[in-house]
């Protein structure tokens, strides 16, 4: 039986996502991943979870889809949707 609180709280902004647990598809996330660069150990991805598999997670960023092996994920969290675009003044 599914815990209703777990389902209701699965996409709460600020919730930390662990690499080994299932991620809710469709939520906006910030993911810090390890990279192979001598000057920088990590980079961040900002986008929406589009696929969740046992070995990787696919995040849709502004620059396209990124499939990240779970073993490279340092940390991740759900973040709120972006604020609505402001209307420009036509003065």
WOWOHU-V858641 format. One record per run of one state. SS is the DSSP state (~ for helix, > for strand, _ for the rest). FROM is the first residue (numbers start at 1). LEN is the number of residues. If there is no record, write none. Layout:
SS;FROM;LEN + SS;FROM;LEN
This chain:
_;1;3 + ~;4;5 + _;9;7 + >;16;1 + _;17;11 + >;28;7 + _;35;7 + >;42;11 + _;53;3 + >;56;6 + _;62;2 + >;64;6 + ~;70;3 + >;73;6 + _;79;13
